[in-house]
């Protein structure tokens, strides 16, 4: 996987509000389904060096190289069940861990 990304993480802000705002926007059950789908994508198509991304505006999912995330935001995120929530509109990201 190349060390580049469609997402411009170095211009993103770290947020602690994306997850609660996402839940308020679509409801808890739909938010949990979206997280499950992102983690399923990681299990099916990812590997130990990828991290799933949940895009809040579309409920879409993608995979990104975890090293890219670490380089841009300084967070190591290689644990099982980790995902990144991304808002293009707010230019923000939040790292989540599914319990």
The 8 nearest C-alpha neighbors of each residue, nearest first, counted from 0:
[[1, 2, 64, 3, 63, 48, 49, 4],
 [0, 2, 3, 64, 4, 67, 63, 66],
 [1, 3, 67, 0, 4, 64, 66, 63],
 [4, 2, 1, 67, 5, 64, 0, 6],
 [3, 5, 6, 7, 2, 63, 67, 1],
 [4, 6, 7, 3, 63, 8, 61, 2],
 [7, 5, 4, 8, 87, 3, 9, 63],
 [6, 8, 9, 10, 5, 11, 4, 71],
 [9, 7, 11, 10, 6, 71, 72, 68],
 [8, 10, 71, 7, 11, 72, 12, 70],
 [11, 9, 8, 7, 12, 90, 91, 71],
 [12, 10, 91, 8, 90, 9, 92, 13],
 [11, 13, 91, 14, 92, 90, 10, 8],
 [14, 12, 92, 91, 93, 11, 15, 72],
 [13, 15, 93, 16, 92, 91, 12, 17],
 [14, 16, 17, 93, 13, 18, 19, 92],
 [17, 15, 14, 19, 18, 20, 93, 21],
 [16, 18, 20, 19, 21, 15, 14, 93],
 [17, 19, 21, 20, 16, 22, 15, 84],
 [20, 18, 22, 21, 16, 17, 23, 15],
 [19, 21, 23, 17, 22, 18, 16, 24],
 [22, 20, 24, 18, 19, 23, 17, 25],
 [23, 21, 26, 19, 27, 24, 20, 25],
 [24, 22, 20, 21, 26, 25, 19, 27],
 [23, 25, 21, 22, 20, 26, 19, 30],
 [26, 24, 22, 23, 29, 21, 30, 27],
 [27, 25, 22, 23, 29, 28, 24, 30],
 [26, 28, 30, 22, 29, 31, 25, 23],
 [27, 29, 31, 30, 26, 32, 25, 22],
 [30, 28, 32, 31, 27, 26, 25, 33],
 [29, 31, 27, 33, 32, 28, 22, 26],
 [32, 30, 34, 28, 29, 33, 27, 35],
 [31, 33, 35, 29, 30, 34, 36, 28],
 [32, 34, 30, 36, 31, 35, 58, 29],
 [35, 33, 31, 37, 36, 32, 38, 30],
 [34, 36, 32, 38, 33, 37, 39, 31],
 [37, 35, 39, 33, 34, 38, 32, 40],
 [36, 38, 34, 40, 39, 60, 35, 51],
 [37, 39, 41, 35, 40, 36, 34, 42],
 [40, 38, 36, 42, 41, 37, 35, 43],
 [41, 39, 37, 43, 38, 42, 44, 36],
 [40, 42, 45, 38, 39, 44, 43, 51],
 [41, 43, 39, 40, 45, 44, 38, 46],
 [44, 42, 40, 41, 39, 45, 46, 38],
 [45, 43, 41, 40, 42, 46, 62, 39],
 [46, 44, 41, 49, 42, 43, 40, 62],
 [45, 47, 48, 49, 44, 41, 42, 50],
 [46, 48, 49, 77, 45, 50, 65, 78],
 [47, 49, 46, 65, 64, 50, 77, 66],
 [50, 48, 64, 65, 63, 46, 45, 47],
 [49, 51, 63, 65, 62, 82, 64, 52],
 [52, 50, 62, 82, 37, 61, 41, 83],
 [51, 53, 83, 61, 60, 84, 82, 62],
 [52, 54, 60, 84, 59, 85, 55, 37],
 [55, 53, 85, 59, 58, 56, 57, 86],
 [54, 56, 58, 86, 57, 85, 53, 21],
 [55, 57, 54, 58, 86, 87, 88, 59],
 [56, 58, 59, 55, 54, 53, 60, 86],
 [59, 57, 55, 54, 56, 33, 53, 60],
 [60, 58, 57, 54, 53, 61, 55, 56],
 [59, 61, 53, 52, 37, 54, 58, 51],
 [62, 60, 52, 51, 63, 53, 59, 37],
 [61, 63, 51, 50, 52, 49, 64, 45],
 [64, 62, 50, 49, 65, 51, 61, 4],
 [63, 65, 49, 66, 67, 48, 50, 62],
 [64, 66, 49, 68, 67, 50, 48, 63],
 [65, 67, 69, 68, 64, 70, 48, 2],
 [68, 66, 70, 65, 64, 69, 2, 71],
 [67, 69, 65, 71, 66, 70, 72, 74],
 [68, 70, 73, 74, 66, 75, 67, 72],
 [71, 69, 67, 68, 73, 72, 66, 74],
 [70, 72, 9, 68, 69, 8, 73, 67],
 [73, 71, 69, 74, 68, 70, 9, 8],
 [72, 74, 69, 70, 71, 75, 68, 67],
 [75, 73, 69, 72, 76, 68, 70, 71],
 [76, 74, 69, 77, 73, 65, 68, 66],
 [75, 77, 78, 74, 65, 81, 50, 69],
 [76, 78, 75, 79, 65, 47, 48, 81],
 [79, 77, 76, 81, 80, 96, 75, 47],
 [78, 80, 81, 77, 96, 97, 76, 47],
 [79, 81, 97, 96, 78, 82, 38, 98],
 [82, 80, 96, 95, 79, 78, 97, 76],
 [83, 81, 51, 95, 52, 94, 50, 96],
 [82, 84, 94, 52, 93, 95, 53, 85],
 [83, 85, 53, 93, 92, 52, 54, 94],
 [86, 84, 92, 54, 91, 53, 55, 83],
 [87, 85, 91, 89, 88, 55, 90, 54],
 [86, 88, 90, 89, 85, 91, 56, 54],
 [87, 89, 86, 90, 56, 91, 55, 85],
 [90, 88, 91, 86, 87, 11, 12, 85],
 [89, 91, 87, 11, 86, 88, 12, 92],
 [92, 90, 12, 11, 89, 86, 13, 85],
 [93, 91, 85, 13, 84, 14, 12, 86],
 [92, 94, 84, 14, 83, 13, 15, 95],
 [93, 95, 83, 82, 84, 92, 96, 81],
 [96, 94, 82, 81, 83, 93, 97, 84],
 [95, 97, 81, 80, 98, 82, 94, 79],
 [96, 98, 80, 81, 95, 82, 34, 79],
 [97, 96, 80, 81, 95, 79, 34, 31]]
